[in-house]
Amino acid sequence: MRTTPIKIFASLMSLTMMSAVSAAESPAVNNTYQMPAAELQAVVDAPRGPSLQMGPQRKVALLVSLPGLPSIADVAQPELKLAGLRINSKMRAASRFEFGDGMSLLDVATGKTRNVTGLPTNPRIADTAWSADERWIAFSRWSDSGVELWLLDVEKASAHRLIKEPLNAVAGGGFTWLSGLSLSTPNTPQKLLVRVNPLKQAAAPVAPTAPTGPNVQESLGGKVTQNRTYPDMLKSPADADMLDWQLQSQLAIVTTKGELQRIGVATTLLAAQPSPDGKYILATQLRRPYSNMLPISRFPQLVEMWDMQGKKLKTMTERPLRDRLPPGNDAVATGPRNYGWRSDKPATLYWAEAQDDGDPNKEAAVRDTVFQQAAPFDGTNPESAPKKLLDLASRFADVEWGRDDLALVTEYWWKTRDVHVWRIQPGQAEQTKPELIFSYKSEDRYADPGNPSKRINDFGRSVLRTAADGNTLFLLGTGASPEGDRPFLDAFDLTSKKTTRLWRSAAPFYEQVLTVLDDAGKHLITSRESADERPNFYLRDLSTTAEPRALTQFSHPTPQFKGVQKQQINYKRADGVALSATLYLPPGYDAKRDGPRPMLMWAYPEEFKSAAAAGQVKDSPYKFNRISYWGPQVMLARGYTVLDHPAMPIVGEGKQEPNDTYLPQLKMDAEAAVDEVVRLGVADRSKIAIGGHSYGAFMTANLLAHTRLFRAGIARSGAYNRSLTPFGFQSEDRNFWDAKEVYQAMAPFNFADQIKDPILFIHGEQDNNPGTFPIQSERMYQALQGLGAVTKLVTLPNESHAYRARESILQMLYEQDQWLVKYVKNAKSN
């Protein structure tokens, strides 16, 4: 049919009218970075305290001062995104944006500090590592041309660059101390094992300007598997070549005098673990074929034992591409895994192997077996053949070494949350029956026995500390209880299994043991804080009643928040499950005098297998009121009351999965929290906002879709369409097709038409978290916009799952503040 000029004119008029309507409905957008209110900006720019790294002999501590947040210009530096890695290609290192800008040394005995000399004007201190004898600190510094290796002489408090060759820090920091000495011979020269770039390496591969063909992926069917959605995967053969080039490195041995000797050959090295005696290296290399769907940790690997000249002694294992893992959170790959060195022996390797094909859905009496093998590894000594240590009914999780008759092995089963800790005697010729030391549920915080204290042995490695009787461990724990966390130090008798409490944190402080200094368990270094006192480090003597001696005196970073009121509140939801939360009130605020205020709630759901564990109290009312730009407490500066971490448990007891009843439980959790803060008189029921990050953002969208409890929502870096994460998310280990109704019911995208209250979405444009791709927020916003909802989407350039640049953080606070002012603070009360 021929189109007449009149019809063309009518169409143009229609488009013009539609554009006018669209323009009227869409407010003007300012695409430059915005500054929030001055009181919010002050939190972002508050001085940051130094990090403290205690020396292995506990005599000296390193303090590294931290500058303000990096600028967007720093964060926007080009980076490669390859197989789950993010690489600064110029530096040949994993991307990073936070660095130290100064160093000082703290003497534990006197409390005096010494500034470190010899640092360049712009240090940009990255990784640090103490030598076992506490004479040296090796550290890396990012210069304009690469990652430099520096050395700090602790006695002289002076630093200098150690070698001219830049480090390769793509997979790890690029350096580690070679022990291989006895601490009783302090004059023995110290050495480091480092990774440097290959000599005469060819130029980096250049991706073709025009493609040579399509990028093809194919599955030939067969075994059912389950791989979650990952970001930053390889997309082409050129990506694979670039990954190889970036990882190519060569090992070298460096002395504290700056002498460097390259060993072995250049290879795509993922890890190099030296033995405690410094005579062997367990080297893990990358092998092809690669995957376009999996991160580098699942790629084929060649694990070899080398001598200190880089010569291969033995192939320990060749791991294939792990693209066909069975479904379930308890699934593992077949073959040797979790390699490590016994820290109490010169050169004895250990590892675990699945006995059930790695499949948690198979019936099996033994799931994992743990093995060990002593040097030499070249097959010349029959006594050095692999030996079985013990069989486990669930998955191997960890081992802590003490001596030939004492090691603690932990096994874990996610499905039931069961944790078992066994004592074994790894040095016995005939293995004795393992002895059960602890058994508890990982989600049962009240039952957690704590972690054993460690000491440094002659190899410079951490081993279990025992009392003089050789039979008593010292356990350090968080001390979760119905009254909040109260950290403790216990003595545990390995024979009687009896526990004696040596010390426990008491009000009005929150104090935790960082390290035990002696085998009597009397002298401790602790971190102590209170509501208005930031954490400082103390020397405590349990043999006296004297107050502990302060080692540091860090000042309050945001003194304007002194006087913030913090309360631990406890309440119950409709089905009787006990809940708790931390309530923050602005300085000087009195609910009876001032009446209810607009409130921001900030939460994150958690899954449990028992209602008793779900109802346990977390946090402590005596912890420092740390007002961070990242959490909700910053809104106290704008007059809001804040409820942080209101418990949002999702319980699935017995064979029931928690997510089978996700929505009814989530609604009960939220209703109980709202009812409690209204009852306390600190919140106006019609002026409460809900917010969260990641899974908390998912929660936020669901609460707005299925309730009218909240006036507005803030959802940062979340996922909303569960069909885009079809092979599991969070702790859900069923796939979409096995639990289709659950996936569909939990996805707020499916109920976008029910969201009637304003919701703000914020997302980093380069999100690197599995499942929370930026498209999740983009599509959710588009759905709501098309449905006529009140919504806004702010995407932050060059930002990942957590935002890093000062400009991005300020923009985030600006958006949150404006949203709350417009839709909560100034909303009409019902």
C-alpha positions as a printed Julia matrix, in Angstrom:
830×3 Matrix{Float64}:
  0.0     0.0    0.0
  1.28    3.44  -0.81
  1.92    5.75   2.18
  0.36    9.19   1.74
  1.98   12.43   2.93
 -0.91   12.88   5.38
 -0.16    9.51   7.03
  3.55   10.36   7.2
  2.69   13.7    8.88
  0.38   11.96  11.35
  3.09    9.44  12.26
  5.62   12.2   12.81
  3.18   14.09  15.03
  2.51   10.94  17.04
  6.24   10.35  17.58
  6.71   13.99  18.57
  3.9    13.75  21.13
  5.35   10.51  22.52
  8.76   12.14  22.86
  7.22   15.09  24.66
  5.4    12.81  27.1
  8.59   10.82  27.67
 10.57   13.98  28.31
  7.94   15.21  30.76
  8.02   11.95  32.69
 11.83   11.71  32.81
 13.5    14.34  35.01
 16.69   16.01  33.89
 19.69   13.87  34.7
 23.02   15.25  35.9
 25.74   12.91  34.69
 28.58   14.48  36.66
 29.71   13.24  40.06
 27.72   14.79  42.87
 28.76   15.72  46.4
 26.56   14.65  49.31
 25.81   16.79  52.35
 28.9    18.0   54.21
 28.28   15.7   57.18
 28.29   12.66  54.87
 31.38   13.83  53.01
 33.16   14.17  56.35
 32.69   10.45  56.99
 34.23    9.56  53.63
 37.24   11.78  54.23
 37.77   10.87  57.89
 41.37    9.83  58.67
 41.98    6.1   58.48
 43.91    4.37  61.21
 46.98    2.3   60.37
 46.95   -1.46  59.92
 48.92   -3.42  62.52
 50.86   -6.59  61.65
 52.41   -8.31  64.64
 55.86   -9.82  64.11
 56.15  -13.61  64.44
 58.2   -13.32  67.67
 55.61  -10.9   69.11
 58.3    -8.35  70.03
 57.73   -5.8   67.28
 54.69   -4.8   65.24
 54.55   -3.1   61.86
 52.19   -0.16  61.44
 51.28    0.76  57.88
 49.53    4.11  57.49
 46.67    4.31  55.01
 45.79    7.34  52.88
 42.31    8.4   51.81
 40.25    6.59  49.2
 41.68    6.3   45.69
 40.37    8.65  43.03
 38.26    7.55  40.08
 41.29    8.28  37.89
 43.18    5.55  39.78
 40.29    3.1   39.68
 39.73    3.75  35.98
 43.2     2.51  35.01
 42.99   -0.12  32.22
 42.74   -3.68  33.45
 42.37   -7.08  31.86
 39.48   -9.34  32.8
 40.59  -12.9   32.18
 39.24  -16.16  33.62
 37.97  -14.47  36.78
 41.17  -12.48  37.29
 41.48   -8.72  37.05
 44.96   -7.76  36.0
 46.81   -4.45  35.8
 48.6    -5.22  32.55
 51.16   -2.44  33.0
 52.22   -3.74  36.42
 51.95   -7.47  35.65
 49.96   -7.77  38.88
 46.46   -8.41  40.14
 44.56   -5.12  40.16
 44.54   -3.26  43.44
 43.72    0.28  44.48
 44.59    0.53  48.17
 48.19    1.06  49.27
 50.05    2.11  52.38
 51.75    5.51  52.37
 54.05    5.13  55.37
 55.56    2.66  57.86
 56.52    2.67  61.51
 57.6     0.0   64.01
 56.03   -0.51  67.42
 58.09   -2.02  70.23
 55.74   -4.24  72.25
 57.74   -4.05  75.5
 57.98   -0.25  75.66
 55.09    0.9   73.47
 57.46    3.24  71.59
 57.27    3.68  67.83
 59.99    4.4   65.26
 59.31    5.83  61.81
 60.83    3.88  58.94
 63.33    5.8   56.84
 64.41    5.24  53.26
 60.94    5.11  51.74
 60.37    6.97  48.46
 58.14   10.03  48.3
 55.17    8.03  47.04
 55.63    4.58  48.62
 52.43    2.82  47.42
 53.11   -0.13  49.73
 51.29   -3.29  48.67
 52.07   -6.67  50.3
 54.25   -7.18  53.39
 55.82  -10.28  54.98
 57.85  -10.69  58.19
 60.9   -12.96  58.29
 60.59  -15.72  60.88
 63.3   -14.27  63.13
 61.68  -10.81  63.03
 64.84   -9.17  61.65
 63.37   -8.22  58.28
 60.16   -7.23  56.57
 59.91   -7.78  52.83
 57.35   -5.65  51.03
 56.28   -4.79  47.52
 55.95   -1.28  46.21
 54.05   -0.23  43.09
 56.15    2.2   41.05
 55.38    3.67  37.65
 57.22    0.84  35.92
 56.31   -2.27  37.89
 56.05   -4.03  41.25
 59.3    -3.56  43.17
 60.65   -5.76  45.99
 61.85   -3.79  49.04
 63.41   -4.82  52.37
 63.01   -3.23  55.79
 65.78   -3.73  58.35
 63.83   -3.86  61.64
 66.78   -3.03  63.91
 67.71    0.05  61.87
 64.1     0.93  60.91
 65.31    1.62  57.38
 64.1     0.36  54.02
 65.63    0.03  50.59
 64.85   -1.56  47.24
 66.25   -5.09  47.19
 66.44   -6.07  43.5
 66.09   -4.29  40.17
 63.89   -6.94  38.52
 60.16   -6.29  38.87
 57.96   -8.96  40.46
 55.2   -10.84  38.7
 52.24  -10.52  41.06
 49.39  -11.7   38.82
 48.76  -14.81  40.95
 49.73  -13.86  44.49
 52.02  -11.23  46.0
 55.08  -12.45  44.1
 57.35  -13.21  47.08
 57.57  -15.38  50.18
 60.24  -16.05  52.78
 62.27  -19.24  52.51
 62.62  -20.49  56.05
 64.97  -23.44  55.99
 66.84  -22.3   59.1
 66.7   -22.71  62.84
 65.74  -19.63  64.82
 68.53  -20.57  67.21
 71.09  -19.55  64.55
 70.16  -15.89  63.95
 73.2   -15.14  61.78
 72.11  -17.57  59.07
 71.44  -15.59  55.87
 67.77  -15.14  55.04
 66.36  -15.8   51.57
 63.18  -15.12  49.66
 61.48  -17.1   46.91
 60.2   -14.62  44.33
 58.47  -14.63  40.97
 60.02  -12.43  38.29
 59.12  -11.89  34.66
 60.92  -14.1   32.13
 64.11  -12.88  30.5
 63.7   -11.82  26.88
 59.98  -12.55  26.9
 58.28  -11.78  23.62
 55.95   -8.8   23.46
 52.43   -9.25  24.76
 50.1   -10.83  22.19
 47.93   -8.39  20.29
 44.33   -9.31  19.62
 43.51   -9.26  15.9
 41.66   -6.16  14.76
 39.35   -8.36  12.72
 38.1   -11.73  13.95
 39.43  -14.86  12.28
 36.17  -16.67  12.89
 33.41  -17.24  15.42
 34.02  -18.13  19.05
 32.47  -21.58  19.42
 31.39  -23.5   22.53
 29.96  -26.99  22.37
 28.67  -29.59  24.81
 28.41  -33.23  23.79
 26.05  -34.1   26.61
 26.49  -36.88  29.1
 27.06  -36.28  32.79
 24.79  -33.77  34.52
 26.87  -31.01  36.1
 26.32  -27.7   37.84
 28.4   -24.57  37.25
 27.35  -21.21  38.6
 27.46  -18.04  36.53
 30.84  -16.33  36.69
 32.0   -12.91  35.42
 35.19  -12.0   33.56
 35.48  -15.25  31.63
 37.69  -15.81  28.6
 35.9   -14.85  25.42
 38.32  -15.72  22.61
 41.6   -17.45  21.77
 43.28  -14.05  22.05
 42.13  -13.84  25.68
 43.66  -17.24  26.4
 46.97  -16.18  24.86
 47.01  -12.99  26.92
 46.31  -14.97  30.11
 49.3   -17.2   29.37
 51.53  -14.2   28.72
 50.54  -12.42  31.93
 51.09  -15.52  34.07
 54.46  -16.4   32.54
 57.01  -16.02  35.3
 60.18  -17.57  36.61
 61.15  -18.38  40.18
 64.26  -16.84  41.72
 66.01  -16.97  45.08
 66.94  -13.59  46.56
 69.14  -13.0   49.61
 68.8   -10.08  51.99
 71.94   -8.69  50.34
 70.08   -8.38  47.04
 71.7   -11.36  45.32
 69.33  -12.96  42.81
 69.52  -16.43  41.24
 66.88  -17.53  38.76
 65.88  -21.2   39.01
 63.97  -23.52  36.72
 62.31  -22.26  33.56
 59.61  -19.72  32.86
 56.11  -21.2   33.02
 52.48  -20.27  33.62
 52.91  -20.48  37.36
 49.89  -20.3   39.66
 51.56  -21.11  42.98
 54.95  -22.02  44.46
 54.94  -23.33  48.03
 58.39  -23.84  49.6
 58.8   -26.62  52.16
 59.48  -25.58  55.78
 63.15  -26.55  55.47
 63.53  -24.56  52.25
 64.7   -27.55  50.17
 61.66  -28.25  48.01
 59.03  -26.32  46.08
 55.52  -27.51  45.33
 54.82  -25.82  41.98
 51.36  -25.51  40.45
 51.25  -24.64  36.75
 48.36  -23.84  34.45
 47.59  -26.18  31.55
 45.25  -26.12  28.58
 42.47  -26.59  27.48
 40.84  -23.55  29.08
 37.15  -22.82  29.53
 35.0   -19.87  28.52
 32.56  -20.58  31.34
 34.77  -21.27  34.36
 37.32  -19.3   36.43
 41.01  -20.11  36.41
 40.72  -22.15  39.63
 38.86  -24.81  37.62
 41.36  -24.95  34.72
 43.69  -27.93  34.23
 46.71  -27.85  36.52
 50.03  -29.63  36.69
 51.34  -30.04  40.26
 55.03  -30.92  40.51
 57.66  -31.26  43.21
 60.85  -29.31  42.43
 64.2   -29.04  44.13
 65.72  -25.62  44.85
 67.33  -25.5   41.41
 63.9   -25.77  39.81
 64.42  -29.37  38.7
 61.35  -31.58  38.67
 61.54  -34.48  41.12
 58.05  -35.84  40.72
 54.68  -35.11  39.13
 52.27  -35.07  42.06
 49.08  -34.85  40.02
 47.64  -33.61  36.75
 44.22  -32.11  37.31
 41.9   -32.05  34.31
 39.49  -29.24  33.52
 36.98  -29.34  36.37
 33.89  -28.54  34.31
 31.79  -31.5   35.37
 31.48  -31.29  39.15
 28.44  -33.06  40.6
 25.64  -30.82  41.91
 25.67  -29.71  45.53
 27.7   -27.47  47.82
 29.51  -30.54  49.18
 30.73  -31.57  45.72
 34.48  -31.63  45.03
 36.76  -32.71  42.21
 38.21  -36.2   42.14
 41.92  -36.73  42.63
 44.36  -35.07  45.05
 43.4   -31.59  46.3
 44.2   -29.2   49.16
 47.94  -29.76  49.01
 49.99  -28.27  51.83
 53.14  -28.76  53.9
 53.15  -30.08  57.44
 54.34  -27.05  59.37
 55.97  -29.21  62.07
 58.2   -31.2   59.69
 61.07  -30.25  57.37
 59.39  -31.52  54.19
 56.23  -33.61  54.53
 53.36  -33.01  52.16
 49.68  -33.66  52.86
 46.53  -33.66  50.73
 42.97  -34.98  50.55
 41.22  -37.19  48.0
 37.5   -37.82  47.56
 36.41  -41.44  47.91
 32.86  -40.91  46.63
 33.77  -39.49  43.19
 33.27  -36.09  44.78
 29.51  -36.6   44.6
 27.6   -35.74  47.81
 24.51  -37.47  46.44
 26.21  -40.87  46.48
 25.92  -43.08  49.54
 29.38  -43.47  51.06
 30.76  -44.33  54.49
 34.02  -42.54  53.63
 33.88  -39.25  51.75
 37.49  -38.08  51.95
 40.84  -39.59  52.84
 43.82  -37.54  54.01
 47.33  -38.61  52.99
 50.87  -37.51  53.77
 54.22  -38.09  52.09
 57.7   -37.25  53.38
 60.76  -36.26  51.38
 62.52  -37.33  49.24
 59.93  -37.29  46.47
 62.03  -38.87  43.7
 61.09  -42.46  44.55
 64.56  -43.41  45.86
 63.34  -44.2   49.37
 60.44  -46.67  49.89
 59.81  -45.1   53.29
 58.73  -41.89  51.56
 55.75  -43.46  49.79
 52.35  -41.84  50.42
 50.69  -42.94  53.67
 47.07  -42.66  54.73
 46.45  -40.48  57.77
 42.7   -40.95  58.25
 39.33  -41.47  56.57
 36.58  -38.89  56.95
 32.81  -39.31  56.78
 32.46  -35.82  55.29
 34.69  -33.28  53.55
 38.2   -32.4   54.66
 38.26  -28.73  55.7
 41.54  -28.0   57.51
 44.42  -29.42  59.52
 46.46  -27.77  62.27
 49.82  -29.32  63.02
 51.53  -29.57  66.38
 53.98  -32.49  66.59
 54.17  -36.18  65.75
 51.54  -37.1   68.32
 49.29  -34.06  67.88
 47.43  -32.63  64.91
 43.81  -31.48  64.61
 41.83  -32.36  61.46
 38.51  -30.65  60.76
 35.83  -32.14  58.53
 32.64  -30.42  57.41
 29.34  -31.22  55.68
 27.45  -28.22  54.3
 24.1   -29.96  53.93
 23.81  -30.61  57.67
 26.26  -27.9   58.88
 28.08  -30.62  60.87
 31.65  -29.91  62.0
 33.91  -32.55  63.57
 37.43  -31.98  64.86
 39.66  -35.04  65.28
 42.96  -35.5   67.04
 45.4   -37.65  65.12
 49.0   -38.74  65.74
 50.54  -38.16  62.3
 54.05  -39.29  63.17
 53.19  -42.76  64.44
 54.35  -45.74  62.38
 50.97  -47.38  62.93
 48.13  -44.9   62.82
 46.01  -44.95  65.98
 42.29  -44.47  65.86
 41.4   -40.75  65.47
 39.98  -39.2   68.62
 36.94  -36.89  68.39
 37.72  -33.58  70.11
 34.83  -31.33  69.12
 31.5   -31.84  67.35
 29.08  -29.0   66.67
 27.02  -27.24  63.99
 28.76  -24.5   62.03
 25.7   -22.25  62.41
 25.58  -22.8   66.2
 27.7   -19.84  67.31
 27.03  -20.51  71.0
 28.66  -23.95  70.72
 31.77  -22.84  68.83
 34.74  -23.97  70.99
 37.14  -21.42  69.47
 40.41  -21.73  67.6
 43.66  -23.04  69.06
 46.47  -20.59  69.76
 49.61  -20.99  67.63
 53.3   -20.33  68.06
 56.18  -20.01  65.59
 58.52  -23.0   65.41
 62.13  -23.28  64.23
 60.99  -23.45  60.6
 59.2   -20.14  60.98
 55.82  -21.86  60.6
 52.75  -21.75  62.85
 52.11  -24.83  64.99
 49.76  -25.58  67.87
 50.78  -24.01  71.15
 50.52  -26.27  74.17
 51.13  -25.59  77.83
 54.23  -26.92  79.6
 52.44  -30.23  80.19
 52.23  -30.74  76.41
 48.6   -31.74  76.85
 46.75  -28.43  77.13
 45.61  -26.27  74.22
 44.65  -22.6   74.45
 41.41  -21.79  72.64
 40.47  -18.3   71.46
 36.8   -17.69  70.63
 34.23  -14.98  69.93
 32.11  -16.12  72.86
 28.7   -15.73  71.26
 25.97  -15.73  73.9
 22.41  -14.47  74.48
 23.96  -11.27  75.89
 26.1   -10.71  72.8
 29.63  -11.66  71.83
 32.09  -11.93  74.75
 35.45  -13.19  73.5
 37.3   -15.67  75.7
 40.51  -17.59  76.31
 40.12  -21.2   77.43
 42.53  -23.97  78.45
 41.49  -27.32  76.98
 42.83  -30.6   78.38
 43.28  -33.07  75.53
 42.96  -36.11  77.82
 39.98  -35.23  79.97
 38.33  -33.0   77.31
 37.63  -30.5   80.08
 37.71  -26.76  79.47
 38.88  -24.15  81.96
 38.04  -20.52  81.33
 41.11  -18.34  81.81
 39.66  -15.01  80.73
 36.53  -13.46  79.26
 35.77   -9.99  77.9
 33.65   -7.91  80.26
 31.49   -4.78  79.91
 31.86   -1.96  79.07
 34.53   -3.21  76.65
 34.68   -5.58  73.74
 38.11   -7.17  73.97
 39.51  -10.12  72.06
 42.77  -12.03  72.32
 44.96  -11.63  69.26
 47.81  -13.83  70.43
 49.06  -15.75  73.46
 52.67  -14.84  74.2
 53.77  -17.72  76.44
 53.13  -21.4   77.1
 51.55  -20.59  80.46
 48.75  -18.68  78.75
 49.32  -15.68  81.05
 50.58  -12.95  78.75
 48.35  -11.81  75.92
 48.06   -9.18  73.24
 44.48   -8.08  72.88
 42.4    -5.63  70.88
 40.05   -3.61  73.07
 37.28   -1.21  72.16
 34.12    0.35  73.54
 31.18    2.23  72.07
 33.17    5.5   71.88
 36.73    4.11  71.87
 38.11    2.74  68.63
 40.06   -0.55  68.78
 43.51   -0.26  70.31
 46.07   -2.89  71.15
 46.89   -3.89  74.73
 49.34   -6.06  76.66
 47.45   -8.06  79.3
 48.95  -10.08  82.17
 46.49  -12.62  83.59
 48.72  -13.29  86.61
 47.76   -9.86  88.01
 44.58   -7.87  88.45
 46.19   -4.77  86.96
 44.62   -3.05  83.99
 46.13   -4.02  80.62
 48.79   -1.69  79.22
 47.92    0.19  76.04
 50.31   -0.35  73.15
 48.56    2.05  70.78
 46.41    5.14  71.23
 44.51    5.59  67.99
 42.1     8.5   68.17
 38.42    8.51  67.23
 38.24    8.91  63.42
 34.83   10.63  63.49
 34.53   12.49  66.8
 31.31   14.1   65.61
 29.68   10.72  66.22
 30.72   10.41  69.85
 27.6     9.84  71.86
 25.86    7.69  69.25
 23.56    5.38  71.19
 23.85    1.68  70.42
 21.49   -1.0   71.69
 21.16   -4.71  71.15
 17.46   -5.46  70.82
 15.79   -8.87  70.99
 12.33   -9.78  69.77
 10.43  -12.66  68.15
  8.71  -13.2   64.86
  5.17  -14.58  64.53
  6.2   -18.25  64.61
  8.26  -17.79  67.77
 11.75  -17.7   66.23
 13.94  -15.38  68.29
 15.45  -12.43  66.43
 17.95   -9.7   67.26
 19.28   -6.49  65.75
 21.54   -3.55  66.54
 19.74   -0.24  67.01
 21.61    3.03  66.51
 20.24    6.37  67.65
 21.71    9.84  66.89
 23.67   11.6   69.66
 21.36   13.38  72.08
 18.22   11.76  70.73
 15.53   10.73  73.23
 12.56    8.78  71.91
 10.17    9.94  74.64
 11.16   13.56  74.25
 11.76   13.75  70.51
  9.29   11.18  69.22
  9.8     8.63  66.44
 12.2     9.44  63.6
 12.46    8.3   59.99
 14.45    5.05  59.98
 16.75    3.15  57.64
 16.89   -0.64  58.07
 19.8    -2.49  56.48
 19.81   -6.29  56.33
 21.11   -9.48  54.73
 19.19  -12.78  54.87
 20.89  -15.95  56.12
 19.93  -19.6   55.77
 19.78  -21.99  58.74
 18.97  -25.61  59.37
 17.52  -25.02  62.84
 15.34  -22.35  64.41
 17.51  -22.45  67.56
 20.6   -21.42  65.59
 18.63  -18.8   63.66
 17.6   -17.16  66.91
 21.11  -16.72  68.29
 22.29  -13.21  69.12
 25.09  -11.68  67.06
 27.34   -8.69  67.62
 28.05   -6.9   70.89
 26.65   -3.67  72.38
 30.19   -2.77  73.46
 31.82   -2.73  70.04
 33.07    0.59  68.74
 30.42    2.63  66.95
 32.29    2.43  63.68
 30.53    4.89  61.41
 31.5     3.85  57.91
 30.36    5.27  54.6
 29.61    1.7   53.49
 26.96    0.8   56.07
 23.68    2.41  57.11
 25.05    4.11  60.26
 26.27    7.06  58.2
 22.64    8.21  57.95
 22.72    8.99  61.68
 24.45   12.18  60.56
 21.25   13.15  58.77
 19.02   12.55  61.77
 17.72    9.08  60.96
 17.51    6.22  63.38
 19.16    3.05  62.06
 18.45   -0.64  62.53
 21.5    -2.59  61.38
 21.51   -6.32  60.69
 17.96   -7.05  61.81
 18.01  -10.85  61.69
 16.42  -12.21  58.52
 16.82  -15.97  59.04
 15.41  -18.43  56.52
 15.08  -21.79  58.27
 14.74  -25.23  56.7
 14.79  -27.92  59.35
 15.33  -31.58  58.62
 14.89  -32.46  54.96
 13.17  -29.17  54.19
 15.29  -26.65  52.31
 15.33  -23.09  53.72
 14.32  -21.5   50.43
 11.17  -23.63  50.14
  9.49  -21.09  52.43
 11.71  -18.07  51.72
  8.97  -15.46  51.19
  6.72  -16.28  54.18
  9.74  -16.29  56.49
 11.2   -13.11  55.02
  7.9   -11.3   55.54
  7.68  -12.5   59.14
 11.26  -11.32  59.77
 10.53   -7.85  58.39
  7.17   -7.5   60.13
  8.72   -8.37  63.48
 11.51   -5.82  63.03
  9.09   -3.04  62.05
  6.73   -3.83  64.91
  9.61   -3.76  67.43
 11.09   -0.38  66.43
  7.61    1.14  66.37
  6.92   -0.33  69.82
 10.19    1.2   71.08
  9.06    4.58  69.74
 12.19    5.15  67.64
 10.58    4.85  64.19
  7.51    6.2   62.44
  5.79    3.22  60.83
  5.09    5.24  57.7
  8.69    6.49  57.37
 10.85    3.37  57.32
 13.15    2.49  54.42
 14.72   -0.89  53.77
 18.07   -1.41  52.09
 20.84   -3.87  51.46
 23.81   -4.8   49.32
 24.1    -7.9   47.1
 21.78  -10.56  48.62
 20.46   -7.74  50.8
 19.43   -5.91  47.61
 17.61   -9.05  46.46
 15.84   -9.06  49.84
 14.94   -5.37  49.47
 13.24   -5.87  46.11
 11.33   -8.88  47.46
 10.07   -7.0   50.51
  8.84   -4.15  48.34
  7.17   -6.62  45.97
  5.39   -8.64  48.66
  4.75   -6.16  51.49
  3.86   -2.51  52.06
  5.94   -2.29  55.22
  8.42    0.19  53.81
  8.11    3.64  52.31
 11.11    3.15  50.01
 14.02    0.84  49.25
 17.72    1.05  48.38
 19.12   -1.94  46.47
 22.87   -2.0   45.76
 24.54   -4.49  43.42
 21.87   -7.15  43.61
 20.38   -9.95  41.5
 16.65  -10.04  40.84
 16.02  -12.61  38.11
 16.91  -16.07  39.39
 16.62  -17.65  35.93
 19.88  -15.81  35.19
 21.57  -17.83  37.96
 20.17  -21.25  37.03
 22.77  -23.45  38.72
 22.49  -22.18  42.26
 22.88  -18.94  44.17
 23.86  -18.01  47.7
 23.49  -21.32  49.61
 20.89  -22.79  47.25
 22.51  -25.85  45.66
 19.55  -27.1   43.6
 19.39  -25.99  39.99
 16.54  -24.1   38.36
 14.97  -27.22  36.83
 15.1   -29.21  40.07
 13.46  -26.39  42.03
 11.73  -24.3   39.39
  8.89  -23.14  41.64
 11.37  -21.99  44.3
 13.46  -20.04  41.79
 10.39  -18.4   40.3
  8.77  -17.55  43.63
 11.96  -16.01  45.0
 12.67  -13.79  41.98
 11.37  -10.24  42.55
 11.63   -9.62  38.79
  8.61  -11.92  38.39
  6.61   -9.66  40.72
  7.84   -6.28  39.52
  4.22   -5.24  38.86
  3.54   -5.52  42.61
  6.23   -3.01  43.63
  4.33    0.15  44.58
  6.96    1.95  46.66
 10.02    3.81  45.29
 13.18    1.77  44.85
 16.69    3.02  44.1
 19.13    0.72  42.3
 22.91    1.28  42.45
 25.32   -1.03  40.66
 29.0    -1.1   39.72
 29.36   -1.3   35.94
 32.21   -3.81  36.29
 30.66   -6.05  38.97
 32.88   -9.12  39.46
 30.63  -11.06  41.82
 29.16  -14.34  40.52
 25.5   -13.83  39.72
 25.19  -10.08  40.27
 25.94   -9.01  36.72
 24.99   -5.34  36.03
 22.28   -6.57  33.66
 20.36   -7.72  36.75
 19.79   -4.12  37.89
 19.39   -2.85  34.34
 16.57   -5.26  33.5
 14.86   -4.81  36.86
 14.89   -1.04  36.4
 13.57   -1.35  32.82
 10.73   -3.57  34.03
  9.72   -1.12  36.74
 10.1     1.89  34.47
  7.89    0.23  31.87
  5.31   -0.6   34.54
  5.15    3.02  35.68
  6.85    2.53  39.06
  8.92    5.17  40.86
 12.5     3.98  40.44
 16.01    5.11  39.61
 19.12    3.31  38.38
 22.62    4.64  39.07
 25.52    2.71  37.57
 29.03    3.54  38.72
 31.75    3.45  36.02
 34.8     1.24  36.66
 33.36   -0.06  39.92
 33.16   -3.67  40.98
 30.87   -5.41  43.48
 32.26   -3.17  46.23
 32.81    0.44  45.23
 36.31    1.84  45.65
 36.78    5.35  44.25
 36.15    8.4   46.42
 33.92    9.91  43.74
 31.83    6.73  43.53
 31.36    6.52  47.3
 30.36   10.18  47.47
 27.91    9.65  44.61
 26.46    6.6   46.37
 25.86    8.63  49.55
 24.4    11.51  47.56
 21.9     9.2   45.85
 20.93    7.41  49.07
 20.49   10.67  50.94
 18.41   12.31  48.2
 16.23    9.24  47.88
 15.53    9.05  51.6
 14.86   12.8   51.87
 12.42   12.72  48.98
 10.54    9.53  49.7
 10.97    8.87  53.43
 11.9    11.9   55.53
  9.43   14.2   53.79
  6.74   11.57  53.32
  3.39   12.22  54.98
  2.73   10.15  58.11
 -0.27    7.84  57.91
